[in-house]
Amino acid sequence: MATLTIKDLPDKLHRQLKARALQQHRSLNSHIIAVLEAATTPQRTDPETLLARATVLRSRVGGKLTDSDLSVLRNTGRR
């Protein structure tokens, strides 16, 4: 197995990771491996859940967003 060294880890992030590891009765190393696996493993999307979320979002905006608005929102922050 490979070994990974993380340099310049902020103290606050270290404390947060350590606290979460303790809450889940894991070592810090095991917790970090679990976090990395979760972040890199594709999540299956349930179509029904996705459609339900879309319906809720549509009701919030009340049909006031145009395709042009969505395009601007999609590209905000991209360079």
N, CA, C and O atoms as CSV, one atom per row, in Angstrom:
chain,resi,resn,atom,element,x,y,z
A,1,MET,N,N,0.824,-1.187,0.000
A,1,MET,CA,C,0.000,0.000,0.000
A,1,MET,C,C,0.860,1.240,0.000
A,1,MET,O,O,1.967,1.250,0.539
A,2,ALA,N,N,0.346,2.268,-0.601
A,2,ALA,CA,C,1.076,3.530,-0.694
A,2,ALA,C,C,0.949,4.330,0.598
A,2,ALA,O,O,0.029,4.131,1.391
A,3,THR,N,N,1.888,5.227,0.780
A,3,THR,CA,C,1.874,6.141,1.914
A,3,THR,C,C,1.748,7.553,1.377
A,3,THR,O,O,2.360,7.902,0.368
A,4,LEU,N,N,0.952,8.364,2.056
A,4,LEU,CA,C,0.721,9.745,1.622
A,4,LEU,C,C,1.081,10.672,2.769
A,4,LEU,O,O,0.660,10.454,3.905
A,5,THR,N,N,1.860,11.706,2.474
A,5,THR,CA,C,2.197,12.721,3.458
A,5,THR,C,C,1.507,14.011,3.050
A,5,THR,O,O,1.599,14.438,1.899
A,6,ILE,N,N,0.828,14.619,3.980
A,6,ILE,CA,C,0.150,15.891,3.696
A,6,ILE,C,C,0.927,16.992,4.394
A,6,ILE,O,O,1.078,16.989,5.616
A,7,LYS,N,N,1.415,17.931,3.603
A,7,LYS,CA,C,2.198,19.030,4.155
A,7,LYS,C,C,1.301,20.242,4.357
A,7,LYS,O,O,0.336,20.443,3.620
A,8,ASP,N,N,1.624,21.032,5.342
A,8,ASP,CA,C,0.956,22.302,5.628
A,8,ASP,C,C,-0.550,22.152,5.845
A,8,ASP,O,O,-1.331,23.001,5.415
A,9,LEU,N,N,-0.949,21.079,6.505
A,9,LEU,CA,C,-2.361,20.882,6.839
A,9,LEU,C,C,-2.751,21.915,7.882
A,9,LEU,O,O,-2.136,21.976,8.946
A,10,PRO,N,N,-3.762,22.728,7.596
A,10,PRO,CA,C,-4.170,23.741,8.587
A,10,PRO,C,C,-4.602,23.084,9.909
A,10,PRO,O,O,-5.248,22.036,9.919
A,11,ASP,N,N,-4.229,23.726,11.012
A,11,ASP,CA,C,-4.558,23.190,12.334
A,11,ASP,C,C,-6.058,22.989,12.505
A,11,ASP,O,O,-6.490,21.984,13.069
A,12,LYS,N,N,-6.846,23.934,12.023
A,12,LYS,CA,C,-8.301,23.842,12.168
A,12,LYS,C,C,-8.835,22.596,11.448
A,12,LYS,O,O,-9.680,21.882,11.988
A,13,LEU,N,N,-8.347,22.340,10.246
A,13,LEU,CA,C,-8.788,21.173,9.481
A,13,LEU,C,C,-8.369,19.889,10.200
A,13,LEU,O,O,-9.128,18.920,10.241
A,14,HIS,N,N,-7.177,19.886,10.757
A,14,HIS,CA,C,-6.699,18.723,11.505
A,14,HIS,C,C,-7.617,18.448,12.697
A,14,HIS,O,O,-7.989,17.302,12.948
A,15,ARG,N,N,-7.980,19.500,13.426
A,15,ARG,CA,C,-8.879,19.335,14.573
A,15,ARG,C,C,-10.243,18.806,14.133
A,15,ARG,O,O,-10.817,17.936,14.788
A,16,GLN,N,N,-10.764,19.339,13.012
A,16,GLN,CA,C,-12.069,18.901,12.520
A,16,GLN,C,C,-12.037,17.429,12.105
A,16,GLN,O,O,-12.949,16.670,12.433
A,17,LEU,N,N,-11.005,17.035,11.397
A,17,LEU,CA,C,-10.882,15.641,10.971
A,17,LEU,C,C,-10.752,14.713,12.181
A,17,LEU,O,O,-11.356,13.641,12.223
A,18,LYS,N,N,-9.963,15.138,13.149
A,18,LYS,CA,C,-9.759,14.324,14.342
A,18,LYS,C,C,-11.064,14.176,15.131
A,18,LYS,O,O,-11.369,13.094,15.632
A,19,ALA,N,N,-11.831,15.262,15.240
A,19,ALA,CA,C,-13.110,15.211,15.964
A,19,ALA,C,C,-14.091,14.273,15.257
A,19,ALA,O,O,-14.773,13.485,15.911
A,20,ARG,N,N,-14.163,14.353,13.936
A,20,ARG,CA,C,-15.063,13.467,13.181
A,20,ARG,C,C,-14.627,12.007,13.314
A,20,ARG,O,O,-15.461,11.109,13.423
A,21,ALA,N,N,-13.335,11.785,13.303
A,21,ALA,CA,C,-12.820,10.420,13.456
A,21,ALA,C,C,-13.245,9.855,14.815
A,21,ALA,O,O,-13.675,8.705,14.908
A,22,LEU,N,N,-13.120,10.667,15.860
A,22,LEU,CA,C,-13.527,10.222,17.191
A,22,LEU,C,C,-15.021,9.930,17.251
A,22,LEU,O,O,-15.438,8.942,17.855
A,23,GLN,N,N,-15.831,10.789,16.624
A,23,GLN,CA,C,-17.288,10.584,16.608
A,23,GLN,C,C,-17.655,9.259,15.949
A,23,GLN,O,O,-18.632,8.614,16.330
A,24,GLN,N,N,-16.871,8.865,14.970
A,24,GLN,CA,C,-17.170,7.644,14.223
A,24,GLN,C,C,-16.337,6.458,14.698
A,24,GLN,O,O,-16.295,5.413,14.048
A,25,HIS,N,N,-15.678,6.632,15.835
A,25,HIS,CA,C,-14.881,5.568,16.451
A,25,HIS,C,C,-13.843,4.997,15.482
A,25,HIS,O,O,-13.675,3.784,15.359
A,26,ARG,N,N,-13.154,5.917,14.800
A,26,ARG,CA,C,-12.098,5.535,13.862
A,26,ARG,C,C,-10.808,6.237,14.245
A,26,ARG,O,O,-10.807,7.236,14.964
A,27,SER,N,N,-9.723,5.693,13.751
A,27,SER,CA,C,-8.459,6.413,13.872
A,27,SER,C,C,-8.499,7.550,12.846
A,27,SER,O,O,-9.293,7.529,11.906
A,28,LEU,N,N,-7.649,8.517,13.044
A,28,LEU,CA,C,-7.574,9.629,12.098
A,28,LEU,C,C,-7.223,9.108,10.711
A,28,LEU,O,O,-7.804,9.548,9.719
A,29,ASN,N,N,-6.289,8.186,10.632
A,29,ASN,CA,C,-5.884,7.615,9.348
A,29,ASN,C,C,-7.058,6.918,8.654
A,29,ASN,O,O,-7.293,7.133,7.466
A,30,SER,N,N,-7.793,6.085,9.395
A,30,SER,CA,C,-8.939,5.378,8.813
A,30,SER,C,C,-10.017,6.347,8.346
A,30,SER,O,O,-10.642,6.147,7.305
A,31,HIS,N,N,-10.225,7.398,9.130
A,31,HIS,CA,C,-11.237,8.388,8.759
A,31,HIS,C,C,-10.842,9.112,7.464
A,31,HIS,O,O,-11.673,9.301,6.576
A,32,ILE,N,N,-9.591,9.508,7.366
A,32,ILE,CA,C,-9.137,10.210,6.169
A,32,ILE,C,C,-9.248,9.311,4.941
A,32,ILE,O,O,-9.622,9.783,3.868
A,33,ILE,N,N,-8.935,8.041,5.079
A,33,ILE,CA,C,-9.090,7.102,3.959
A,33,ILE,C,C,-10.561,7.017,3.554
A,33,ILE,O,O,-10.871,7.021,2.363
A,34,ALA,N,N,-11.468,6.942,4.528
A,34,ALA,CA,C,-12.900,6.876,4.234
A,34,ALA,C,C,-13.381,8.151,3.527
A,34,ALA,O,O,-14.177,8.085,2.591
A,35,VAL,N,N,-12.896,9.302,3.979
A,35,VAL,CA,C,-13.270,10.581,3.353
A,35,VAL,C,C,-12.772,10.635,1.910
A,35,VAL,O,O,-13.506,11.054,1.015
A,36,LEU,N,N,-11.537,10.214,1.684
A,36,LEU,CA,C,-10.978,10.220,0.330
A,36,LEU,C,C,-11.719,9.234,-0.577
A,36,LEU,O,O,-11.975,9.535,-1.743
A,37,GLU,N,N,-12.062,8.061,-0.046
A,37,GLU,CA,C,-12.828,7.092,-0.844
A,37,GLU,C,C,-14.196,7.645,-1.217
A,37,GLU,O,O,-14.636,7.499,-2.357
A,38,ALA,N,N,-14.871,8.280,-0.262
A,38,ALA,CA,C,-16.193,8.848,-0.528
A,38,ALA,C,C,-16.105,9.966,-1.568
A,38,ALA,O,O,-16.996,10.118,-2.404
A,39,ALA,N,N,-15.034,10.737,-1.509
A,39,ALA,CA,C,-14.879,11.861,-2.436
A,39,ALA,C,C,-14.540,11.407,-3.852
A,39,ALA,O,O,-14.791,12.134,-4.813
A,40,THR,N,N,-13.975,10.218,-3.984
A,40,THR,CA,C,-13.539,9.778,-5.310
A,40,THR,C,C,-14.383,8.653,-5.897
A,40,THR,O,O,-14.161,8.233,-7.032
A,41,THR,N,N,-15.355,8.165,-5.123
A,41,THR,CA,C,-16.230,7.100,-5.606
A,41,THR,C,C,-17.475,7.718,-6.228
A,41,THR,O,O,-18.162,8.508,-5.580
A,42,PRO,N,N,-17.775,7.369,-7.470
A,42,PRO,CA,C,-18.977,7.923,-8.091
A,42,PRO,C,C,-20.226,7.496,-7.320
A,42,PRO,O,O,-20.352,6.347,-6.896
A,43,GLN,N,N,-21.132,8.436,-7.151
A,43,GLN,CA,C,-22.374,8.159,-6.452
A,43,GLN,C,C,-23.482,7.895,-7.457
A,43,GLN,O,O,-23.654,8.657,-8.408
A,44,ARG,N,N,-24.231,6.825,-7.255
A,44,ARG,CA,C,-25.375,6.543,-8.114
A,44,ARG,C,C,-26.476,7.539,-7.803
A,44,ARG,O,O,-26.795,7.791,-6.641
A,45,THR,N,N,-27.039,8.090,-8.831
A,45,THR,CA,C,-28.128,9.033,-8.657
A,45,THR,C,C,-29.442,8.325,-8.906
A,45,THR,O,O,-29.658,7.739,-9.966
A,46,ASP,N,N,-30.311,8.386,-7.920
A,46,ASP,CA,C,-31.638,7.812,-8.054
A,46,ASP,C,C,-32.473,8.788,-8.885
A,46,ASP,O,O,-32.668,9.930,-8.468
A,47,PRO,N,N,-32.968,8.367,-10.047
A,47,PRO,CA,C,-33.726,9.274,-10.915
A,47,PRO,C,C,-34.931,9.904,-10.216
A,47,PRO,O,O,-35.230,11.078,-10.438
A,48,GLU,N,N,-35.614,9.144,-9.387
A,48,GLU,CA,C,-36.794,9.682,-8.699
A,48,GLU,C,C,-36.402,10.795,-7.732
A,48,GLU,O,O,-37.088,11.813,-7.641
A,49,THR,N,N,-35.312,10.603,-7.018
A,49,THR,CA,C,-34.832,11.630,-6.090
A,49,THR,C,C,-34.409,12.879,-6.856
A,49,THR,O,O,-34.699,13.998,-6.433
A,50,LEU,N,N,-33.730,12.690,-7.972
A,50,LEU,CA,C,-33.295,13.818,-8.793
A,50,LEU,C,C,-34.492,14.601,-9.321
A,50,LEU,O,O,-34.495,15.832,-9.282
A,51,LEU,N,N,-35.505,13.896,-9.814
A,51,LEU,CA,C,-36.713,14.564,-10.319
A,51,LEU,C,C,-37.441,15.306,-9.201
A,51,LEU,O,O,-37.954,16.405,-9.416
A,52,ALA,N,N,-37.489,14.712,-8.013
A,52,ALA,CA,C,-38.141,15.375,-6.881
A,52,ALA,C,C,-37.416,16.666,-6.522
A,52,ALA,O,O,-38.053,17.684,-6.251
A,53,ARG,N,N,-36.083,16.626,-6.520
A,53,ARG,CA,C,-35.306,17.846,-6.242
A,53,ARG,C,C,-35.543,18.902,-7.305
A,53,ARG,O,O,-35.677,20.085,-6.992
A,54,ALA,N,N,-35.597,18.475,-8.569
A,54,ALA,CA,C,-35.834,19.415,-9.664
A,54,ALA,C,C,-37.202,20.071,-9.513
A,54,ALA,O,O,-37.347,21.271,-9.747
A,55,THR,N,N,-38.202,19.291,-9.124
A,55,THR,CA,C,-39.553,19.828,-8.941
A,55,THR,C,C,-39.569,20.880,-7.837
A,55,THR,O,O,-40.188,21.933,-7.989
A,56,VAL,N,N,-38.896,20.599,-6.738
A,56,VAL,CA,C,-38.825,21.556,-5.626
A,56,VAL,C,C,-38.131,22.833,-6.079
A,56,VAL,O,O,-38.603,23.933,-5.788
A,57,LEU,N,N,-37.020,22.697,-6.785
A,57,LEU,CA,C,-36.286,23.880,-7.247
A,57,LEU,C,C,-37.118,24.708,-8.222
A,57,LEU,O,O,-37.124,25.938,-8.161
A,58,ARG,N,N,-37.822,24.019,-9.121
A,58,ARG,CA,C,-38.676,24.747,-10.064
A,58,ARG,C,C,-39.758,25.531,-9.336
A,58,ARG,O,O,-40.065,26.664,-9.708
A,59,SER,N,N,-40.332,24.935,-8.303
A,59,SER,CA,C,-41.398,25.624,-7.575
A,59,SER,C,C,-40.848,26.849,-6.835
A,59,SER,O,O,-41.556,27.841,-6.661
A,60,ARG,N,N,-39.597,26.778,-6.405
A,60,ARG,CA,C,-38.991,27.924,-5.709
A,60,ARG,C,C,-38.801,29.121,-6.631
A,60,ARG,O,O,-39.004,30.263,-6.217
A,61,VAL,N,N,-38.415,28.869,-7.865
A,61,VAL,CA,C,-38.162,29.989,-8.778
A,61,VAL,C,C,-39.413,30.380,-9.542
A,61,VAL,O,O,-39.435,31.416,-10.207
A,62,GLY,N,N,-40.439,29.576,-9.456
A,62,GLY,CA,C,-41.718,29.923,-10.075
A,62,GLY,C,C,-41.647,30.138,-11.569
A,62,GLY,O,O,-42.393,30.956,-12.108
A,63,GLY,N,N,-40.770,29.427,-12.252
A,63,GLY,CA,C,-40.679,29.574,-13.702
A,63,GLY,C,C,-40.070,30.886,-14.146
A,63,GLY,O,O,-40.211,31.268,-15.308
A,64,LYS,N,N,-39.395,31.586,-13.246
A,64,LYS,CA,C,-38.856,32.910,-13.567
A,64,LYS,C,C,-37.462,32.868,-14.187
A,64,LYS,O,O,-36.952,33.904,-14.612
A,65,LEU,N,N,-36.843,31.707,-14.247
A,65,LEU,CA,C,-35.511,31.607,-14.837
A,65,LEU,C,C,-35.620,31.218,-16.303
A,65,LEU,O,O,-36.340,30.288,-16.665
A,66,THR,N,N,-34.901,31.939,-17.126
A,66,THR,CA,C,-34.867,31.627,-18.551
A,66,THR,C,C,-33.626,30.804,-18.851
A,66,THR,O,O,-32.750,30.660,-17.998
A,67,ASP,N,N,-33.550,30.266,-20.057
A,67,ASP,CA,C,-32.346,29.535,-20.460
A,67,ASP,C,C,-31.120,30.429,-20.383
A,67,ASP,O,O,-30.034,29.983,-20.014
A,68,SER,N,N,-31.299,31.676,-20.731
A,68,SER,CA,C,-30.203,32.638,-20.675
A,68,SER,C,C,-29.741,32.837,-19.229
A,68,SER,O,O,-28.540,32.908,-18.967
A,69,ASP,N,N,-30.699,32.929,-18.279
A,69,ASP,CA,C,-30.352,33.056,-16.861
A,69,ASP,C,C,-29.554,31.841,-16.395
A,69,ASP,O,O,-28.550,31.972,-15.695
A,70,LEU,N,N,-30.015,30.668,-16.790
A,70,LEU,CA,C,-29.336,29.443,-16.387
A,70,LEU,C,C,-27.928,29.377,-16.949
A,70,LEU,O,O,-27.006,28.920,-16.274
A,71,SER,N,N,-27.761,29.829,-18.174
A,71,SER,CA,C,-26.444,29.829,-18.778
A,71,SER,C,C,-25.486,30.722,-18.003
A,71,SER,O,O,-24.337,30.352,-17.761
A,72,VAL,N,N,-25.964,31.896,-17.616
A,72,VAL,CA,C,-25.144,32.829,-16.845
A,72,VAL,C,C,-24.781,32.195,-15.494
A,72,VAL,O,O,-23.628,32.264,-15.068
A,73,LEU,N,N,-25.761,31.578,-14.823
A,73,LEU,CA,C,-25.500,30.943,-13.536
A,73,LEU,C,C,-24.505,29.801,-13.657
A,73,LEU,O,O,-23.625,29.641,-12.811
A,74,ARG,N,N,-24.650,29.004,-14.720
A,74,ARG,CA,C,-23.747,27.880,-14.938
A,74,ARG,C,C,-22.312,28.348,-15.116
A,74,ARG,O,O,-21.375,27.696,-14.655
A,75,ASN,N,N,-22.149,29.463,-15.775
A,75,ASN,CA,C,-20.804,29.928,-16.109
A,75,ASN,C,C,-20.210,30.887,-15.085
A,75,ASN,O,O,-19.065,31.314,-15.233
A,76,THR,N,N,-20.964,31.228,-14.061
A,76,THR,CA,C,-20.466,32.130,-13.031
A,76,THR,C,C,-19.289,31.486,-12.320
A,76,THR,O,O,-19.372,30.344,-11.869
A,77,GLY,N,N,-18.213,32.212,-12.224
A,77,GLY,CA,C,-17.031,31.726,-11.530
A,77,GLY,C,C,-16.106,30.879,-12.385
A,77,GLY,O,O,-15.021,30.504,-11.939
A,78,ARG,N,N,-16.522,30.572,-13.611
A,78,ARG,CA,C,-15.659,29.786,-14.502
A,78,ARG,C,C,-14.792,30.732,-15.304
A,78,ARG,O,O,-15.209,31.840,-15.641
A,79,ARG,N,N,-13.613,30.299,-15.599
A,79,ARG,CA,C,-12.704,31.144,-16.388
A,79,ARG,C,C,-12.341,30.454,-17.661
A,79,ARG,O,O,-11.585,30.999,-18.465
